[in-house]
Amino acid sequence: MASSSSSSSTQVKKITLKAADGKHFEVEEPVAMEMETVKSFFVGNEDAMKDMVVPLLNVSSEHMPAILDFYRNHSEFRKRTPPPPAEEVKAFNEAFLENKSDEQLMEMIMAANFLNTKELLNFLTEAAANRIKNKSVEYVRAFFGIENDFTPEEEARIRAENEWAFDGLDED
Amino acid sequence: MEMESKKKKRNLHIPDDIIFNILRRLPPKSFARFKCVCKSWQSFANQHKYHNQKLLLFSSKTIQSIDIEADEIKAVDLEIPFKVSNPILQIASCNGLLCILTEREGFVIWNPLIGRYKRVSNTSEYKKFGFWYDHSTENYKIVRFKFMRFLDPNSEIQQRCSAEIYSQKSNSWQQKELLPWQIFSIFGDSLFGVLVNETLYWKIDYIHNCAVLCFDTLTEKFDMIKPPDNVHVFGLGAFKGHLCLAEYRKAGHFDIWTREVGKNQNWIKFMNLPPLIERKSSLFYRYLLPICSMKEDEILVGIRNLLTLLPIQREDELFLYSPEAQTYKKFHICDTVKHLIKEVTYTDSFVSP
């Protein structure tokens, strides 16, 4: 996956990124610069580029290929004239999320947050919102690993106040 | 069982800012349901403000809602959960609440999102109102005007306009101030005060001149402001959070004025609306007002009647104005509302009436 679009030019500089579990990823410079966290590493320190390995403390190597694929495709979408049809972007995004568990989605959100890339973070948080919007309170607590800190009486009262919001839910 | 396995897997600690980034993308219904998840979600939801502006079109019997930021503009009938046996006269909107005045039955405060409503007693014929929400005390209030005639100690007949305020918290009306009787002659379509930046504005006929009555809802003080120099005939409205005053110029042109924010508060012109050709003949008694921004830089413009005292007899019409091309086209969606009385802009909230 990672090598398919990097073969377009031999002159493109590469930057080495090191995932949390130590695995290295060679990434074309423009793709790496989509990540603000990587970019800030080099600001005012251009010489560092040649042999620096950028550690990405919060990103597991499991998600790196997919995340890099997202940057490559979306930066290509942005550059293309005329802009790609909406269906093409939608198809890519849907394929991107396919077969991703809730756990994996949340890990990728954490990664996108650490890498400080608005586009990916917006996309993934929107996807998470879509996954939970028709779910029950119990499902959502499990989804985020949140403990209920209400007393049963408090919770019953809030439920009663918001009774209108509890019909038509999806099954957990 | 499935939940058990999820819990075991979960070892991520997700920071609050990420969680809230996800929550703010949820539709209001999910958002309200998830107040039950935990205390921090509840307080986040209670402080959350929706910014999606909606447009409500109402007739004497129906209310329709249009999400003006949606991809497809369509009108949805709002199901009114209370009985309206008499015609709806006016609707004011503030912070997700609608204040609906019906003939003879007084008004109902209703949050259409959460479906709750409350009737507010209203014993006599009050048609001039203002409705606002006091965020500091989480309390909504109504101000109404009543004409009073009484004998003073010298047995002279005195006339006054009594301003009375209703507060949700106290659930009662209290006389606030006795104003000159002429203030009672609020007219045109501004029976409900225009609410902009915590101030209510009404157009009034004061000693043979039109003026603007203001009520600062924070200090609960009345004041009077003059219209721009040499402007005698005008209409009031709100557009993009600014007070607007529409002045008929000539040949169907309207100048739209607003007040500067800050110390000076001078009137400044900020828009000109060219004539609506098809309506030219009848525009003498009518004026055009911008209502809200729509997609593709268009502006929704309404025709209002300057003279009619009874709003029920008026049929408003709405047009989409393109500032670039300086042309109008009919806002066809309002054709579905027969005998449209007026439109109000509205944003969702969870505030309970």
Contacts between the chains, C-beta under 8 A, distances in Angstrom:
chain1	res1	chain2	res2	distance
A	102	B	6	7.4
A	103	B	6	7.8
A	103	B	9	5.5
A	103	B	10	7.3
A	103	B	12	7.7
A	106	B	12	5.9
A	106	B	14	6.4
A	107	B	12	6.6
A	109	B	14	7.9
A	109	B	18	6.0
A	109	B	22	7.8
A	110	B	12	6.6
A	110	B	14	7.0
A	110	B	18	7.0
A	113	B	15	7.6
A	113	B	18	5.6
A	121	B	21	7.3
A	125	B	18	7.3
A	125	B	21	4.9
A	125	B	22	4.8
A	125	B	25	6.2
A	126	B	25	5.6
A	128	B	22	4.8
A	129	B	22	5.2
A	129	B	23	7.6
A	129	B	25	3.8
A	129	B	26	5.3
A	132	B	22	7.6
A	132	B	26	7.5
A	132	B	30	7.2
A	133	B	26	5.4
A	133	B	27	6.2
A	133	B	30	4.4
A	134	B	30	7.1
A	137	B	33	6.4
A	137	B	34	6.5
A	137	B	36	4.7
A	137	B	37	5.6
A	138	B	3	7.0
A	139	B	3	7.4
A	140	B	34	6.0
A	140	B	37	5.6
A	141	B	37	5.7
A	141	B	38	7.5
A	142	B	3	4.7
A	142	B	6	4.7
A	142	B	7	5.9
A	142	B	10	7.6
A	143	B	6	7.3
A	144	B	14	5.8
A	144	B	19	6.3
A	144	B	37	7.9
A	145	B	7	7.1
A	145	B	10	3.8
A	145	B	11	8.0
A	145	B	12	6.9
A	145	B	13	7.8
A	145	B	14	7.2
A	146	B	37	6.0
A	146	B	38	5.3
A	146	B	41	7.8
A	147	B	38	6.9
A	148	B	37	7.4
A	148	B	38	6.0
A	149	B	38	5.1
A	149	B	39	5.2
A	150	B	36	7.2
A	150	B	38	7.0
A	150	B	39	6.7
A	155	B	36	5.6
A	158	B	35	5.4
A	158	B	36	5.1
A	158	B	42	6.6
A	159	B	36	5.6
A	161	B	352	7.4
A	162	B	32	4.5
A	162	B	33	6.2
A	162	B	35	6.0
A	162	B	36	7.2
A	162	B	114	7.4
A	164	B	29	7.6
A	164	B	32	7.4
A	164	B	114	5.6
A	164	B	115	5.1
A	165	B	29	4.8
A	165	B	30	7.3
A	165	B	31	8.0
A	165	B	32	4.0
A	165	B	33	4.0
A	165	B	114	7.9
A	166	B	33	5.9
A	172	B	2	7.0
A	172	B	3	7.1
